[in-house]
Amino acid sequence: MPPSNRDIEMNIFPIKEDSLAPGSSYTMREPLYEDTAPPRLFDRLVDGFRRDPNQRITPKDPLNEIHAAEAAQLHRPMLARRGSQSHYYDVRQANLQTAQSHLARKLKGRHLQMIAIGGSIGTGLFVASGRALEVGGPGSLLVAYLFVGCMLYCTVQALGELAVSFPVAGSFSAYSTRFLDPSWGFAMGWNYALQWLVALPLEIIAASITITYWSPDINKAIFVTIFLITVVVINLFGVKGYGEAEFIFAIVKVVAVIGFILLGIVLNIGGVPGGGYIGVRYWRDPGAFHNGFKGLCSVFVTSAFAFAGTELVGLAAAETANPRKSLPTAIKQVFWRITLFYIVALFLIGLLVPYDDPRLLIPGAASAAASPFVIAIENAGIEVLPSVMNVVILIAVLSVGNSSVFGSSRTLAALADQNQAPKILAYVDRRGRPLVSIVIASSMGLIAYIADSDAQGVVLDWLVAISGLSSIFTWSSICLAHIRFRRAWAGRGHSLRELAFKSQCGVQGSWLGLGFNVLVLVAQFWVGAWPVGWRQQGPSELAKNFFLQYMAAPVVIIFYLAHRLYTRTSFIRLDEMDIDTGRREFNLPILLAQEAEERRGWPKWKRVYKFLC
């Protein structure tokens, strides 16, 4: 029965207090027709920071305590071992809690595409690549970035398939918890959060190094404060503010890298006044490879750090309006990001800058002109462009710092809602912001004030070590989760046609990505234990070098063993794997028919473009 006009009126207007007589019915109460003053700006601002009891990063448990206890008894062999009831971890409850995210879905397709193309291009490409060039030479630089790029392309394809089907908050740890082992999911969640927590001070320290290009004696603390406040303010605008800021930052970085590639080609062929043909001169003298095979292996951590953040596309899928349409397009564009912005740009860097240039960033030093991009332009004698390139680096630093607060805060809040972190981190205000997690993530930026210390180069090395190798564990887990998901999917009688998005690399690509990740871990262990010139180093120096190269490994192992010993979880078997909870149900036959009909009307150029992008 439709509501009457009287019912609508009673719902719109407040009720007079004196009309609430005992025994009176709802319709007998007199509404208050007087105009009410709108809340003041300050009151609205304060109210926005208050807790919203109905909105969380992940939803409240949809089962009551009785149903949860019954589910625990029915599925006890999968969830925990015998004798572990004192610290029981309910993986099915965790799956239910992450099944439907309450994050505001305000990211549009253009936001997701620019995040995929240039969202995390920062110091790993513009600054830390100078260290990689000095250690391994231009040949090692190109081979290592190409190797990690191929590995990452396979990984992102697997992530796209999982993220479209399961767009959940804290996606990486959720996939490991659901398809691998709850304790491994706990370790991956904290590993990923820690990776981005240390990335913020790392990027701000790099920004302060870049600032000294114009004035070496400047007080870096001033700019650390400016950058930190800017990043915090952007994230306080919520996910829409993050998306718009990343859209602008990514455009600047994309234009800058494309411009440098065009300039690099001109510089290499001698197209500037007073500059002769360079060609492959620096590949012959001082050479293409430095420190041999060990030099190549030493570049892997730097290249992994440079590519870190590409997986943010999967994390942002939970806050995208239409992941079924936007995510596949963004995933395809990762190929162009790897090819154009990393491989081509760094190949030109190897042609324009010799690895023995003293201005490159070397261990224990933090040169003001550390970026090989700036050095290449300076070598050509162009006066204005080095300053322009430094401005681009500063923008890139703000971009990655912005992403670090976004990634770490969402991961921490999702961990808290899954009972894998302190509950206070799950605080979500009325505007949908994980406020406490944002504050914790932003406070890590205070470490950047060490930029005025003489130990800034040492701190930079340690932060790169923690953040760099962490990505390898995350990517390995994504590939392995995809492999096991495909096995369980086929075991339940499903076909690939039922998936809304399929990895272009398939399961073979995930096996390839997993194998490449393992090879990088093995190579880094070898380089860490026996670095270049290890015979001339003392025991303390060798130990320091090992942890610089392999810092993330003991962190992951400690998290995993602590959670496994405490909760006594077990490895999830294929026949017990949950592939239904939280899976997006798309009406694929109708969608595919509509898309096929739309494609028939496309011109040939658009078909080629859509296939590639």
C-alpha positions as CSV (number, residue, x, y, z in Angstrom):
1,M,0.0,0.0,0.0
2,P,1.6,3.3,-1.0
3,P,2.1,5.9,1.8
4,S,-0.4,8.6,2.2
5,N,0.3,12.3,1.9
6,R,-0.1,12.5,5.7
7,D,2.6,9.8,6.2
8,I,5.0,11.5,3.9
9,E,4.4,14.8,5.7
10,M,5.1,13.2,9.1
11,N,8.4,11.8,7.8
12,I,9.6,15.1,6.3
13,F,9.0,17.4,9.2
14,P,10.2,17.1,12.8
15,I,7.6,16.5,15.6
16,K,6.6,18.9,18.3
17,E,7.8,17.6,21.7
18,D,4.6,18.7,23.5
19,S,2.5,16.7,21.1
20,L,4.0,13.4,22.2
21,A,1.2,12.6,24.7
22,P,1.1,9.1,26.3
23,G,-0.9,6.7,24.2
24,S,-1.0,9.0,21.1
25,S,-0.5,7.3,17.8
26,Y,2.1,8.4,15.3
27,T,-0.4,10.1,12.9
28,M,-1.9,12.0,15.8
29,R,1.3,13.8,16.6
30,E,1.6,17.4,15.3
31,P,4.6,18.1,13.0
32,L,6.8,21.2,13.6
33,Y,6.5,23.4,10.5
34,E,9.0,26.1,11.7
35,D,12.2,26.6,9.7
36,T,15.2,25.1,11.3
37,A,18.6,26.8,10.9
38,P,21.1,24.8,8.8
39,P,24.2,23.6,10.7
40,R,27.2,26.0,10.6
41,L,30.3,25.3,8.5
42,F,32.4,24.5,11.6
43,D,29.7,22.2,13.0
44,R,29.5,20.3,9.6
45,L,33.3,20.0,9.6
46,V,33.5,18.6,13.1
47,D,30.5,16.3,12.5
48,G,32.3,14.8,9.5
49,F,35.1,13.4,11.7
50,R,32.6,11.6,14.0
51,R,32.2,7.9,13.7
52,D,29.6,6.6,11.3
53,P,28.2,3.5,13.0
54,N,26.8,2.1,9.7
55,Q,29.9,2.5,7.6
56,R,33.1,0.5,7.9
57,I,35.9,-0.5,5.6
58,T,34.4,-4.0,5.6
59,P,30.9,-4.8,6.7
60,K,29.8,-6.0,10.1
61,D,29.6,-9.7,10.6
62,P,26.3,-10.7,8.9
63,L,26.0,-13.8,11.1
64,N,25.1,-13.6,14.7
65,E,27.1,-15.3,17.3
66,I,25.0,-18.5,17.2
67,H,25.3,-18.9,13.5
68,A,29.0,-18.2,13.6
69,A,29.6,-20.8,16.2
70,E,27.5,-23.3,14.2
71,A,29.6,-22.6,11.0
72,A,32.8,-23.0,13.0
73,Q,31.8,-26.4,14.2
74,L,30.6,-27.5,10.7
75,H,33.8,-26.5,9.0
76,R,36.3,-27.0,11.8
77,P,38.8,-29.1,9.8
78,M,39.5,-26.3,7.4
79,L,39.6,-23.4,9.8
80,A,42.0,-24.7,12.5
81,R,43.7,-27.7,13.9
82,R,42.6,-29.8,16.8
83,G,43.2,-28.4,20.1
84,S,43.3,-24.8,18.9
85,Q,40.0,-23.5,20.2
86,S,41.6,-21.0,22.6
87,H,42.8,-18.8,19.8
88,Y,40.4,-19.8,17.0
89,Y,40.5,-17.9,13.8
90,D,37.3,-18.1,11.7
91,V,38.3,-17.8,8.0
92,R,34.7,-18.0,6.8
93,Q,33.8,-15.1,9.0
94,A,36.7,-13.2,7.5
95,N,35.5,-14.0,4.0
96,L,32.0,-12.8,4.9
97,Q,33.3,-9.6,6.4
98,T,35.3,-8.8,3.3
99,A,32.6,-9.9,0.9
100,Q,31.0,-6.5,0.3
101,S,33.0,-3.4,0.9
102,H,31.3,-0.3,2.3
103,L,34.0,2.0,0.8
104,A,32.6,4.9,-1.3
105,R,32.7,3.9,-4.9
106,K,33.7,7.3,-6.3
107,L,36.7,6.4,-8.5
108,K,35.9,6.7,-12.2
109,G,37.4,4.9,-15.1
110,R,39.7,7.9,-15.9
111,H,41.1,7.8,-12.3
112,L,41.8,4.1,-12.5
113,Q,43.5,4.3,-15.9
114,M,45.8,7.1,-14.8
115,I,46.6,5.2,-11.6
116,A,47.5,2.2,-13.7
117,I,49.6,4.2,-16.1
118,G,51.6,6.6,-13.8
119,G,50.2,6.3,-10.3
120,S,53.4,5.0,-8.6
121,I,56.1,6.4,-10.9
122,G,58.3,8.1,-8.4
123,T,61.8,7.9,-6.9
124,G,62.2,4.3,-8.0
125,L,62.4,5.5,-11.6
126,F,63.6,9.0,-11.4
127,V,66.2,8.8,-8.5
128,A,66.9,5.2,-7.4
129,S,67.6,4.1,-11.0
130,G,70.8,6.1,-10.7
131,R,72.0,3.8,-8.0
132,A,71.0,0.8,-10.2
133,L,73.0,2.2,-13.1
134,E,76.1,2.7,-11.0
135,V,76.0,-0.8,-9.5
136,G,75.1,-2.8,-12.6
137,G,75.7,-0.7,-15.7
138,P,73.3,0.1,-18.5
139,G,73.0,-3.5,-19.7
140,S,72.1,-4.8,-16.2
141,L,69.7,-1.9,-15.8
142,L,67.8,-2.8,-18.9
143,V,67.8,-6.6,-18.4
144,A,66.6,-6.3,-14.7
145,Y,63.8,-3.9,-15.4
146,L,62.7,-5.9,-18.4
147,F,62.8,-9.1,-16.3
148,V,60.8,-7.6,-13.5
149,G,58.4,-5.9,-16.0
150,C,57.5,-9.2,-17.6
151,M,57.0,-10.8,-14.2
152,L,54.8,-7.9,-13.2
153,Y,52.7,-7.9,-16.3
154,C,51.7,-11.6,-15.6
155,T,51.0,-10.7,-12.0
156,V,48.8,-7.8,-12.8
157,Q,46.8,-9.9,-15.3
158,A,46.2,-12.4,-12.5
159,L,45.2,-9.7,-10.1
160,G,42.8,-8.2,-12.6
161,E,40.9,-11.5,-12.8
162,L,40.7,-11.8,-9.1
163,A,39.8,-8.2,-8.5
164,V,36.9,-8.1,-11.0
165,S,35.4,-11.2,-9.5
166,F,36.2,-10.3,-5.8
167,P,36.4,-6.5,-5.4
168,V,37.0,-6.6,-1.7
169,A,38.8,-4.2,0.6
170,G,42.4,-5.1,1.4
171,S,42.4,-7.4,-1.6
172,F,45.9,-8.9,-1.4
173,S,45.7,-10.2,2.1
174,A,42.1,-11.3,1.5
175,Y,43.1,-13.5,-1.5
176,S,45.9,-15.1,0.5
177,T,43.6,-15.7,3.4
178,R,40.9,-17.3,1.2
179,F,42.9,-19.3,-1.3
180,L,46.2,-20.0,0.6
181,D,46.5,-19.9,4.3
182,P,44.9,-17.4,6.9
183,S,48.3,-16.9,8.5
184,W,49.9,-16.1,5.2
185,G,47.1,-13.7,4.6
186,F,47.9,-12.0,7.9
187,A,51.6,-11.8,7.0
188,M,50.8,-10.4,3.5
189,G,48.4,-7.8,4.9
190,W,51.0,-6.5,7.4
191,N,53.8,-6.8,4.8
192,Y,51.8,-4.6,2.4
193,A,50.9,-2.1,5.0
194,L,54.5,-1.9,6.2
195,Q,55.7,-1.4,2.6
196,W,53.5,1.7,2.2
197,L,54.1,3.0,5.7
198,V,57.8,3.3,5.1
199,A,57.3,4.6,1.5
200,L,56.0,7.9,2.8
201,P,59.1,9.0,4.6
202,L,61.2,7.5,1.8
203,E,59.6,9.7,-0.8
204,I,59.7,12.8,1.3
205,I,63.4,12.3,2.0
206,A,64.0,11.9,-1.7
207,A,62.1,15.2,-2.2
208,S,64.3,17.0,0.2
209,I,67.4,15.6,-1.7
210,T,65.9,17.0,-4.9
211,I,65.2,20.4,-3.4
212,T,68.9,20.9,-2.6
213,Y,69.5,21.0,-6.4
214,W,68.6,24.7,-6.3
215,S,70.1,25.5,-2.9
216,P,72.4,23.0,-1.2
217,D,72.4,24.7,2.1
218,I,68.6,25.0,2.5
219,N,66.8,23.8,5.6
220,K,65.1,20.6,4.4
221,A,62.8,20.5,7.4
222,I,60.8,23.3,5.8
223,F,60.0,21.4,2.7
224,V,59.4,18.1,4.6
225,T,56.7,20.0,6.5
226,I,55.2,21.4,3.2
227,F,55.1,18.0,1.5
228,L,53.8,16.2,4.5
229,I,50.9,18.6,5.0
230,T,50.0,18.5,1.3
231,V,49.8,14.7,1.3
232,V,47.7,14.6,4.5
233,V,45.3,17.3,3.2
234,I,44.8,15.4,0.0
235,N,43.9,12.2,1.8
236,L,41.5,14.0,4.2
237,F,39.4,14.8,1.1
238,G,38.6,11.0,0.9
239,V,38.9,8.6,-2.0
240,K,37.6,11.2,-4.5
241,G,40.3,13.6,-3.5
242,Y,42.9,10.9,-3.9
243,G,41.6,10.0,-7.4
244,E,41.5,13.6,-8.6
245,A,45.0,14.3,-7.3
246,E,46.4,11.1,-8.8
247,F,44.8,12.0,-12.1
248,I,46.6,15.3,-12.3
249,F,49.9,14.0,-11.0
250,A,49.9,11.1,-13.4
251,I,49.2,13.4,-16.4
252,V,52.3,15.5,-15.4
253,K,54.5,12.4,-15.1
254,V,53.3,10.9,-18.3
255,V,53.9,14.1,-20.3
256,A,57.3,14.5,-18.6
257,V,58.5,10.9,-19.4
258,I,57.2,11.1,-23.0
259,G,59.0,14.5,-23.4
260,F,62.2,13.1,-22.0
261,I,62.1,10.1,-24.4
262,L,61.7,12.5,-27.4
263,L,64.5,14.7,-26.0
264,G,66.7,11.7,-25.3
265,I,66.4,10.5,-28.9
266,V,67.4,14.0,-30.1
267,L,70.4,14.1,-27.7
268,N,71.6,10.7,-28.7
269,I,71.7,11.4,-32.4
270,G,73.5,14.8,-31.8
271,G,70.5,17.0,-32.5
272,V,71.5,19.8,-30.2
273,P,74.1,22.5,-30.9
274,G,77.5,21.5,-29.9
275,G,76.5,17.9,-29.2
276,G,77.8,15.1,-31.3
277,Y,76.4,11.6,-32.0
278,I,76.5,9.4,-28.9
279,G,74.9,6.2,-30.1
280,V,76.2,3.3,-27.9
281,R,79.4,5.0,-26.9
282,Y,78.8,4.4,-23.2
283,W,77.9,0.8,-23.7
284,R,81.5,0.3,-25.0
285,D,83.3,2.7,-22.6
286,P,83.0,2.2,-19.6
287,G,80.9,-0.7,-20.7
288,A,77.4,-2.3,-20.7
289,F,77.8,-4.3,-17.5
290,H,79.4,-3.5,-14.2
291,N,80.3,-6.0,-11.5
292,G,79.3,-8.9,-13.8
293,F,76.4,-11.2,-12.9
294,K,76.3,-10.0,-9.3
295,G,75.9,-6.5,-10.6
296,L,72.8,-7.7,-12.5
297,C,71.3,-9.4,-9.5
298,S,72.0,-6.4,-7.3
299,V,69.7,-4.3,-9.5
300,F,66.7,-6.5,-8.9
301,V,65.7,-4.9,-5.6
302,T,65.9,-1.4,-7.1
303,S,63.8,-2.5,-10.1
304,A,61.2,-4.2,-7.8
305,F,61.0,-1.0,-5.7
306,A,60.5,1.1,-8.9
307,F,57.6,-1.1,-10.0
308,A,56.0,-1.2,-6.6
309,G,52.5,0.3,-6.5
310,T,51.3,-1.1,-9.8
311,E,49.1,-3.5,-7.9
312,L,47.3,-0.4,-6.4
313,V,44.9,-0.9,-9.3
314,G,43.5,-4.0,-7.6
315,L,43.3,-2.2,-4.3
316,A,41.4,0.7,-5.9
317,A,39.0,-1.6,-7.6
318,A,37.0,-1.9,-4.4
319,E,36.3,1.9,-4.6
320,T,35.6,2.0,-8.4
321,A,32.1,2.6,-9.6
322,N,32.2,-0.1,-12.3
323,P,35.2,-2.4,-11.9
324,R,33.8,-4.8,-14.6
325,K,34.3,-2.1,-17.2
326,S,37.1,0.1,-15.8
327,L,39.5,-2.5,-14.5
328,P,40.2,-4.5,-17.6
329,T,41.1,-1.3,-19.5
330,A,43.4,-0.2,-16.7
331,I,45.1,-3.6,-16.6
332,K,45.8,-3.5,-20.3
333,Q,47.5,-0.1,-20.0
334,V,50.0,-1.5,-17.5
335,F,51.8,-3.0,-20.5
336,W,52.3,0.4,-22.0
337,R,53.5,1.8,-18.7
338,I,56.1,-1.0,-18.4
339,T,57.2,-0.7,-22.0
340,L,57.2,3.1,-22.5
341,F,58.0,4.6,-19.1
342,Y,60.5,2.1,-17.8
343,I,62.1,0.1,-20.6
344,V,62.4,2.8,-23.2
345,A,63.2,5.6,-20.8
346,L,65.9,3.6,-19.0
347,F,67.4,2.4,-22.2
348,L,67.9,6.0,-23.2
349,I,69.3,6.7,-19.7
350,G,71.9,4.0,-20.3
351,L,72.8,5.6,-23.7
352,L,73.2,9.1,-22.3
353,V,74.8,8.6,-18.8
354,P,77.9,6.4,-18.1
355,Y,77.7,4.3,-15.0
356,D,80.9,5.8,-13.6
357,D,79.5,9.3,-13.5
358,P,80.3,10.7,-10.0
359,R,77.0,12.5,-9.7
360,L,75.0,9.2,-9.5
361,L,73.6,8.2,-6.2
362,I,76.1,5.7,-4.6
363,P,75.9,3.9,-1.2
364,G,76.3,6.3,1.7
365,A,75.8,9.5,-0.3
366,A,72.8,11.5,-1.4
367,S,73.8,13.8,-4.2
368,A,71.5,16.8,-4.9
369,A,71.6,16.0,-8.6
370,A,71.1,12.2,-8.1
371,S,68.6,11.7,-10.8
372,P,70.1,10.2,-14.0
373,F,67.3,12.0,-15.9
374,V,68.7,15.4,-14.7
375,I,72.3,14.3,-15.3
376,A,71.4,13.4,-18.9
377,I,70.0,16.8,-19.6
378,E,72.9,18.6,-17.8
379,N,75.4,16.7,-20.0
380,A,73.7,18.2,-23.0
381,G,74.3,21.7,-21.7
382,I,70.6,22.6,-21.5
383,E,70.2,25.2,-18.7
384,V,66.4,25.3,-18.0
385,L,65.3,21.7,-18.4
386,P,67.2,20.2,-15.4
387,S,65.1,22.5,-13.2
388,V,61.9,21.5,-15.0
389,M,62.8,17.8,-14.5
390,N,63.4,18.4,-10.8
391,V,59.9,19.9,-10.5
392,V,58.5,16.7,-12.2
393,I,60.4,14.6,-9.6
394,L,58.8,16.6,-6.8
395,I,55.4,16.1,-8.3
396,A,56.2,12.4,-8.6
397,V,57.2,12.3,-4.9
398,L,53.9,13.9,-3.9
399,S,52.1,11.3,-6.0
400,V,53.7,8.3,-4.5
401,G,53.4,9.8,-1.0
402,N,49.7,10.3,-1.7
403,S,49.4,6.6,-2.8
404,S,51.4,5.4,0.3
405,V,48.9,7.0,2.7
406,F,46.0,5.7,0.7
407,G,47.3,2.1,0.4
408,S,48.5,1.8,4.0
409,S,45.4,3.3,5.6
410,R,43.0,1.1,3.6
411,T,45.0,-2.0,4.3
412,L,45.3,-1.3,8.1
413,A,41.6,-0.6,8.4
414,A,40.7,-3.8,6.5
415,L,43.1,-5.8,8.8
416,A,41.4,-4.3,11.8
417,D,37.9,-5.2,10.6
418,Q,39.1,-8.8,10.1
419,N,40.5,-9.0,13.7
420,Q,44.1,-9.0,12.4
421,A,44.9,-5.5,13.8
422,P,43.8,-3.3,16.7
423,K,40.1,-2.4,16.4
424,I,40.8,1.3,16.7
425,L,42.3,1.3,13.2
426,A,38.9,0.4,11.8
427,Y,37.5,3.8,12.9
428,V,35.6,5.2,9.9
429,D,34.1,8.7,10.0
430,R,30.9,10.0,8.5
431,R,32.6,10.8,5.2
432,G,33.9,7.3,4.8
433,R,37.5,8.0,5.7
434,P,39.5,5.5,7.8
435,L,40.5,8.4,10.0
436,V,42.7,6.6,12.6
437,S,44.5,4.6,9.9
438,I,45.2,7.8,8.0
439,V,46.6,9.5,11.1
440,I,48.9,6.5,11.8
441,A,50.1,6.4,8.1
442,S,50.6,10.1,8.0
443,S,52.6,10.1,11.3
444,M,55.2,7.8,9.6
445,G,56.1,10.8,7.5
446,L,57.7,12.4,10.6
447,I,60.6,10.1,10.0
448,A,61.5,12.2,7.0
449,Y,62.7,15.0,9.3
450,I,65.9,13.0,9.5
451,A,66.6,14.5,6.1
452,D,68.7,17.2,7.8
453,S,70.9,14.6,9.3
454,D,74.1,13.3,7.8
455,A,72.7,9.8,7.9
456,Q,70.0,10.6,5.3
457,G,71.7,8.3,2.7
458,V,71.8,5.4,5.2
459,V,68.1,5.9,6.1
460,L,67.2,6.0,2.4
461,D,69.0,2.7,1.8
462,W,67.1,1.0,4.7
463,L,63.8,2.3,3.5
464,V,64.4,1.1,0.0
465,A,65.4,-2.3,1.4
466,I,62.2,-2.6,3.4
467,S,59.9,-1.4,0.7
468,G,61.5,-3.0,-2.3
469,L,61.6,-6.7,-1.6
470,S,58.2,-6.5,0.1
471,S,56.6,-6.2,-3.3
472,I,58.1,-9.6,-4.4
473,F,56.2,-11.4,-1.6
474,T,53.0,-9.6,-2.5
475,W,53.3,-10.4,-6.2
476,S,54.2,-14.0,-5.5
477,S,51.1,-14.4,-3.3
478,I,48.9,-12.9,-6.0
479,C,50.2,-15.4,-8.6
480,L,49.8,-18.4,-6.3
481,A,46.3,-17.3,-5.2
482,H,45.3,-17.1,-8.9
483,I,46.7,-20.5,-9.6
484,R,44.8,-22.1,-6.7
485,F,41.6,-20.2,-7.5
486,R,41.6,-21.5,-11.1
487,R,42.1,-25.1,-9.8
488,A,39.2,-24.7,-7.4
489,W,37.1,-23.0,-10.0
490,A,37.6,-25.9,-12.5
491,G,37.1,-28.5,-9.7
492,R,33.6,-27.1,-9.0
493,G,32.6,-27.6,-12.6
494,H,32.8,-23.9,-13.7
495,S,34.2,-22.8,-17.0
496,L,36.3,-19.7,-17.9
497,R,33.3,-18.3,-19.8
498,E,31.7,-17.6,-16.4
499,L,34.4,-15.2,-15.4
500,A,33.8,-11.5,-16.0
501,F,37.5,-10.9,-16.9
502,K,40.1,-13.5,-17.7
503,S,43.8,-13.1,-17.5
504,Q,45.4,-12.7,-20.9
505,C,48.4,-14.7,-19.6
506,G,46.2,-17.5,-18.1
507,V,47.5,-19.9,-15.5
508,Q,50.7,-20.3,-17.4
509,G,51.4,-16.6,-16.9
510,S,50.8,-16.9,-13.2
511,W,53.2,-19.8,-13.0
512,L,55.8,-17.8,-15.0
513,G,55.2,-14.8,-12.7
514,L,55.6,-17.0,-9.6
515,G,58.8,-18.6,-10.9
516,F,60.3,-15.2,-11.8
517,N,59.5,-13.9,-8.3
518,V,61.2,-16.9,-6.7
519,L,64.2,-16.4,-8.9
520,V,64.5,-12.8,-7.8
521,L,64.3,-13.9,-4.1
522,V,67.1,-16.5,-4.7
523,A,69.2,-13.9,-6.6
524,Q,68.8,-11.4,-3.8
525,F,69.7,-13.9,-1.1
526,W,72.9,-14.7,-3.0
527,V,73.8,-11.0,-3.5
528,G,72.9,-10.2,0.1
529,A,75.1,-13.0,1.6
530,W,78.0,-12.6,-0.8
531,P,77.9,-9.1,-2.3
532,V,80.3,-7.6,-4.7
533,G,83.7,-7.4,-3.1
534,W,82.6,-9.5,-0.1
535,R,86.1,-10.7,0.6
536,Q,87.3,-7.2,1.5
537,Q,84.3,-6.6,3.9
538,G,84.2,-7.4,7.7
539,P,81.5,-9.5,9.4
540,S,79.5,-6.5,10.6
541,E,79.5,-4.9,7.1
542,L,78.5,-8.2,5.5
543,A,75.6,-8.6,8.0
544,K,74.4,-5.0,7.3
545,N,74.5,-5.6,3.5
546,F,72.5,-8.8,3.9
547,F,69.7,-7.1,5.7
548,L,69.8,-4.2,3.3
549,Q,69.2,-6.7,0.5
550,Y,66.8,-9.1,2.3
551,M,65.1,-7.0,5.0
552,A,61.5,-7.9,4.0
553,A,62.1,-11.7,4.3
554,P,62.5,-11.9,8.1
555,V,59.6,-9.5,8.6
556,V,57.2,-11.7,6.6
557,I,58.5,-14.9,8.3
558,I,58.0,-13.4,11.8
559,F,54.5,-12.3,11.0
560,Y,53.6,-15.6,9.5
561,L,55.0,-17.8,12.3
562,A,53.6,-15.7,15.0
563,H,50.0,-15.8,13.6
564,R,50.2,-19.5,12.8
565,L,51.5,-20.5,16.2
566,Y,48.9,-18.4,17.9
567,T,45.8,-19.4,15.9
568,R,47.0,-22.9,14.7
569,T,45.6,-22.3,11.2
570,S,46.1,-24.8,8.4
571,F,46.7,-24.7,4.6
572,I,43.3,-24.4,2.8
573,R,42.6,-27.4,0.7
574,L,41.0,-27.1,-2.8
575,D,37.8,-28.9,-1.9
576,E,37.3,-26.6,1.1
577,M,38.1,-23.3,-0.7
578,D,35.4,-20.7,-0.7
579,I,35.0,-19.4,-4.3
580,D,31.4,-18.0,-3.9
581,T,31.3,-15.6,-1.0
582,G,31.6,-12.1,-2.3
583,R,31.9,-13.1,-5.9
584,R,30.3,-10.5,-8.2
585,E,27.4,-12.1,-10.1
586,F,27.4,-10.6,-13.6
587,N,24.7,-11.4,-16.1
588,L,27.5,-12.3,-18.5
589,P,25.4,-13.7,-21.5
590,I,23.5,-10.4,-21.8
591,L,26.6,-8.3,-21.1
592,L,28.7,-10.1,-23.7
593,A,25.9,-9.9,-26.3
594,Q,25.6,-6.2,-25.7
595,E,29.4,-5.7,-26.0
596,A,29.6,-7.8,-29.2
597,E,26.8,-5.7,-30.7
598,E,28.6,-2.5,-29.8
599,R,31.9,-3.8,-31.2
600,R,30.3,-4.6,-34.6
601,G,29.7,-0.8,-35.0
602,W,33.3,0.2,-34.2
603,P,35.7,1.3,-37.0
604,K,38.9,-0.8,-37.5
605,W,41.1,1.7,-35.6
606,K,38.9,1.5,-32.6
607,R,39.0,-2.2,-32.5
608,V,42.8,-2.2,-32.6
609,Y,42.9,0.5,-29.9
610,K,40.5,-1.4,-27.6
611,F,42.5,-4.6,-28.0
612,L,45.7,-2.9,-27.0
613,C,44.2,-0.5,-24.4
